[in-house]
Amino acid sequence: MTQKIAIITGGSRGLGKNAALKLAAQGVDIILTYQSKQSDALAVVAEIEALGRKAVALQLDVGKVSSFAEFSNQVHAALNQTWQRQHFDFLVNNAGIGIHATFAETSEAQFDQLVNIQFKGVFFLTQALLPLIADHGRILNVSTGLTRFALPGYVAYASMKGAIEVLTKYLAKELGPRGISVNVIAPGAIETDFGGGAVRDNQQLNQFVASQTALGRVGLPDDIGGVIASLLSDGSGWINAQRIEASGGMFL
């Protein structure tokens, strides 16, 4: 049986790091990307290697489409050098940023930054890596619960994620002939440093989210990493073109 390899963008911290470790514990080797903090990425590589798996960290700015051809070359080289392979199996489009601004306050610069990172980057990075994804592989895009329920201040961010959810269906349709399944995971509010760590550090916000969640608490990175690993497990291959929300039951 061929060793499975996953690429996780933004895998040096937060949900990406947790997903990388959960997948590694499940027997998957990892290529993770980081934007600027190489030391954090190498620390995750060391944790993965301690689990008995192989891992490589590559620098990538997902908002810079002009860098994707070179990144694809780096992935190709890493696959050859570390695995003596031409292809990887799973792509997790996780990297992103959060900008909090009401509709009236959102600037064009903020909007453009979100488009480039959250939508344009995912679109063209997936396109650039398509020749390296193995037939019968899987793509998992990360969205947000905010495409289902609306909270003031996330209009631009949620709009980009809404675009990702539509993109996911089209990718599933177009890549179906290659046996590649494409799904989207939509986390609810999670205690990470995302968006300045507001959900984790603002006690009032944390309590509000917990009070609106059926399971009575805010989500933790472990909650999402486990779902990502499950969606990429052998038993989940028939799930395709679906939005799976992992929010503990927010705003039901």
N, C-alpha and C positions, 0 to 999 in steps of 0.2 A: 504493500500500500504506500502510495507516494506521500511524503511528508507535506503537510499543509503549511502554507506561508501566508501571513496577513500583513497588509500595509495599513497602518493607522496614522492618519494625519493628526497633529496635535497630541502625540502620544507620550509627551514628557511630563504631563501633569493632568490633574482633574479626571474627567471621565475617560479621556483617552488613555491615560496611564492605567487606570483601573481596568479598563477593557483589555489592555495589553497583558496585564498580569493574570487576569481571569482566563484569557485565551491560552496563554503560556501554560497555566496549570492544567488546561484541557488538552495539552499536547501540540499546540500550534506554535510555530516559529514566527518571529515578528520583525518587520521593518517599521520603525516609528520615525515620524518627523518632528522637528522642533523648529521654532522660528529663530530664537536668539540664545536661549539658555542651554548651551551644549552640556554643561556639567549636570544639569537636571536629567537630560536625555541619557547620558552615559550611566547615571545612577540607576535609571530604569532598566537599561541594558544589563547592568550587573545583577539586578534583581531577577530578571528573566533567565539569565544564565545560571543563577543559583537554583532555579527551578528545573535545570537540566535541558533548557531549550536554547536555540541560537537566536541572536538578535543583532540588528544593525540600526544605528541612528543616522539619519540624513537631515541636513538643513533644508528647510523649505519655507518660503513665504507664499501662502496659498492665495494671497491677494495680488500676486505678481505673475500674470499669465506668461509673460515673456521668458520666465525662468523654467517653464514646465518641460520644454524639450530637453534641456540639460539635466533636469531632475530625472526624467525618464531614462536618459543615458546612465545616470548614476544608479538607478534601480536595476537596470540591465546588468551593469558591472557587478553590483552587490550580489545579484542572483547567481551570476557565473562564479564569482569568487568564493562566496560562502556556501552555496548550495549546489553548485555545478548544474544549475537549472536555467531555463529560458523564461519561465513563467511563475507567477504567484497566483494564489487562489482566492483571497478575500481582500476587498478594498473597503475600508471604513472611513468615510468622509466625515471626520469629527471636528477638525480644527475650526475655530471661529472666535468671534468677539461679541460682546453685548454692549449696545449703546442704549441708554435710557433717556428718551426725550419724547415729549408729547408731539402730536401731529403738528401743532402750531409752532413748536420750537425746533423741529428737526431741520437742520441745515442741509444744503446740497452736498457739502463736504462729508457730513455724517452719512447721508444716504449713499453717496458714491462709495465710501469705504465699506459699507455693509454689502452693497451689490458686489463689489470686487472680491470680498472675502467669502461671503455666505452663499452667493449664487454663481457669479461668473467664474470664480475660482473652482468651485465644485464641478461645474459644467465642463470646463476645458481641461482640468486636471484628469478627470475621468476619461475624457476623450484622448488625452496624451498617453494614458496608461493602458488604454484598451487593447493594444497589440500584445501587452505583457500579461493580461489576465487570462488564466487558463480557461478553456472551454469547460462548462459545468461549474465555473466559479461563482462567487457571489459578491454583490455590492450592497453595502448598507450605508444609507445616508442618515445623518442625524438632523432631526427637526426639533420641534418644541411643542409642548402642550398649548402654547399661545396661539397656535393656528386653529384650535378648537374653541378656546375661551379667550376673551379679550380683557386685558388689563391695561389701563392707560399708561402710556410711556414706552410701549414696545411696538408701536405701529410699523415702523420701518423694518425692524428686526423680524417681526412675525410675518411681514409681507414677503421678505426674502425666503423665509422657511416655507411659506405657502408655495412659492415657486419651486422649491426643492421637492415638495410632495407631488406636484404635477410632473416635474422632470422624472421622478422615480417611476411613475407609471409608463412614461414614454420609453425610458431605458429598458424596463421590463419587456415591453412589447418588441422593441427593436433588437434586443440582445437575446430574446427567447430562442431564435434559431441556433444560437451557440450554447444553449443550455444554461445560460447565466441568469440567475434570479436576482432581482433588485427590490429591496424593501427599504422602508424608512422607520426609524425608531424616534418617538416623540417623548422625550423626558419631561416630567413636570419640574417643579422647583426643587433644586438639589443644593445641598450644602457644599459648595466649592468656592474657589476664588473667582469664579466667573462673574463678570459684571461688577467687579470690585468686591466680591464676596458678600453682597447685600443680604442674600437669603441666609447665609451662615452667621453673619455678624450682627445684623439688625434684629434684635430680639423681638421687637414689635411685629416686624414683617414675618419672622419665623413662626411666631405664635399664630398670626393670621392665616398663613398657609396651612399650618397644621390643623387649625380649626375648620378649614374648608376641604380637608382631605379625608376620605372615608377611613383610611387606616390610621388616622390620628397623629401623624407626624410628618415632618419634612423628609424628602428623599435624601439618601446618602449615595456617594459614588459607587459603593458596593451594590446598591440596588440596580444601577444601570449597567455596570460592567458585567454583571451576571446575566442580564437580559441579552446584551450584545453577544456574549459567548454562547448563550442558548440559541440565538437566531442563526449563528454560524456553525452550530453543531450538526452532526450527521443526520439527526432525526428531524431537522427543520428545513430540509431541502425543497419540500413541496410548497412552502410558504412563498408567495411571489406577488409583487405589486401591491403590498399591503402597508398601511400605516399602523404600526403597533405603538400605542401610547403606554408609557411606563411612568405613571404618576401617582400610584397608590390610590387612585380614584379622586382626583381633584375636581371640584366644582361639579359634582354629579347632580 
